[in-house]
Amino acid sequence: MSTILSDKVSIPIACDRCDCETEYSIQTLKTLPSISCGHCGHTRKFSQAEFEVLKQFLIQAGFHFSN
């Protein structure tokens, strides 16, 4: 059995600078945005490679993406 994830599901992303987490929707992450830490304000680009790793991790955990 698997669970289909909506694009609206939030995923926590840890900041490279302060290690605090800020949540972003899968829909937002698919656009490969610049992400900003909600705690320290550090901004960086979210890469295609990061998205692919996240996607593979979720698939291995039994989740699937909605179209």
Residue frames as qw, qx, qy, qz and C-alpha x, y, z in Angstrom:
[[0.000, 0.890, 0.455, 0.000, 0.00, 0.00, 0.00],
 [0.432, 0.065, 0.005, 0.900, 1.24, 3.49, -0.77],
 [0.010, -0.788, -0.406, 0.463, 0.12, 7.03, -0.05],
 [0.430, 0.591, 0.311, 0.607, -0.27, 9.61, -2.79],
 [0.317, -0.471, -0.226, 0.792, 1.16, 12.98, -1.77],
 [0.254, 0.901, 0.348, 0.051, -0.64, 16.11, -2.85],
 [0.494, 0.488, -0.046, 0.718, 1.46, 19.00, -4.15],
 [0.278, -0.796, 0.000, -0.538, 0.18, 20.95, -1.16],
 [0.862, -0.419, -0.202, 0.203, 1.98, 18.73, 1.38],
 [0.040, -0.933, 0.320, -0.161, 4.65, 20.65, 3.30],
 [0.900, 0.062, -0.245, 0.355, 8.18, 19.31, 3.57],
 [0.406, -0.886, 0.118, 0.189, 10.62, 20.68, 6.18],
 [0.719, 0.520, -0.154, 0.435, 13.95, 21.84, 4.72],
 [0.638, -0.623, -0.099, 0.441, 16.84, 22.48, 7.15],
 [0.172, 0.973, -0.151, -0.004, 18.84, 25.68, 6.79],
 [0.809, 0.316, -0.261, 0.422, 22.49, 25.26, 5.80],
 [0.154, 0.601, -0.343, 0.705, 23.50, 28.08, 8.15],
 [0.364, -0.416, 0.472, -0.687, 21.47, 27.66, 11.38],
 [0.156, 0.014, -0.988, -0.004, 20.08, 24.09, 10.88],
 [0.400, 0.284, 0.541, -0.683, 16.51, 25.21, 11.71],
 [0.250, 0.287, 0.855, 0.352, 13.71, 23.89, 9.52],
 [0.360, 0.349, 0.031, -0.865, 11.30, 25.87, 7.35],
 [0.544, 0.295, 0.785, -0.031, 8.41, 24.12, 5.58],
 [0.245, 0.382, -0.420, -0.786, 7.79, 24.38, 1.84],
 [0.822, 0.277, 0.325, -0.378, 5.05, 22.73, -0.22],
 [0.662, 0.022, 0.642, 0.386, 6.03, 20.13, -2.80],
 [0.439, 0.804, 0.371, 0.151, 4.40, 22.43, -5.38],
 [0.059, -0.973, 0.199, 0.100, 6.80, 25.24, -4.42],
 [0.546, -0.511, 0.599, 0.288, 9.85, 22.96, -4.38],
 [0.715, 0.375, 0.539, 0.239, 9.02, 21.67, -7.89],
 [0.342, 0.930, 0.091, 0.099, 9.63, 25.21, -9.21],
 [0.758, 0.032, -0.142, 0.635, 13.21, 25.07, -7.86],
 [0.081, -0.954, -0.131, -0.258, 12.84, 28.36, -6.00],
 [0.249, 0.432, -0.532, 0.684, 15.23, 30.35, -3.90],
 [0.635, -0.569, -0.521, -0.041, 14.40, 29.27, -0.36],
 [0.019, 0.617, -0.352, 0.704, 14.81, 31.44, 2.72],
 [0.394, -0.178, -0.797, 0.421, 15.18, 30.29, 6.30],
 [0.347, -0.752, -0.390, -0.402, 12.28, 31.44, 8.43],
 [0.684, -0.633, -0.208, 0.297, 14.64, 31.80, 11.39],
 [0.504, -0.493, 0.164, 0.690, 17.89, 33.45, 10.25],
 [0.387, 0.817, 0.040, -0.426, 16.87, 34.65, 6.77],
 [0.293, -0.404, 0.727, 0.473, 19.64, 32.78, 4.90],
 [0.726, 0.538, 0.100, -0.417, 18.63, 32.39, 1.22],
 [0.226, -0.370, 0.805, 0.405, 19.82, 29.87, -1.35],
 [0.602, 0.249, -0.448, -0.612, 18.63, 28.18, -4.53],
 [0.760, -0.066, 0.602, -0.235, 16.85, 24.80, -4.20],
 [0.108, 0.464, -0.727, -0.494, 18.39, 22.56, -6.87],
 [0.802, 0.163, -0.358, -0.449, 17.03, 19.91, -9.21],
 [0.499, 0.221, -0.809, 0.217, 19.41, 17.39, -7.62],
 [0.153, -0.084, 0.674, -0.718, 17.97, 18.14, -4.16],
 [0.688, 0.103, 0.056, -0.716, 14.45, 17.70, -5.50],
 [0.745, 0.223, -0.592, -0.213, 15.35, 14.34, -7.06],
 [0.272, 0.169, -0.834, 0.450, 16.92, 13.12, -3.80],
 [0.383, 0.004, 0.469, -0.796, 13.84, 14.24, -1.85],
 [0.757, 0.176, -0.216, -0.591, 11.56, 12.54, -4.35],
 [0.635, 0.215, -0.742, 0.007, 13.53, 9.26, -4.23],
 [0.023, 0.131, -0.767, 0.627, 13.53, 9.32, -0.43],
 [0.561, 0.080, 0.291, -0.770, 9.75, 9.76, -0.36],
 [0.770, 0.222, -0.441, -0.404, 9.23, 7.02, -2.94],
 [0.456, 0.199, -0.831, 0.248, 11.40, 4.61, -0.91],
 [0.161, -0.024, 0.663, -0.731, 9.31, 5.50, 2.15],
 [0.167, 0.388, 0.906, -0.010, 6.19, 4.35, 0.24],
 [0.230, 0.700, 0.270, -0.620, 4.84, 7.66, -1.02],
 [0.452, 0.349, 0.584, 0.577, 3.91, 8.61, -4.58],
 [0.011, -0.303, -0.016, 0.953, 3.34, 12.02, -6.12],
 [0.457, 0.674, 0.542, -0.207, 0.10, 13.27, -7.59],
 [0.509, 0.331, 0.405, 0.684, 0.34, 14.78, -11.08]]
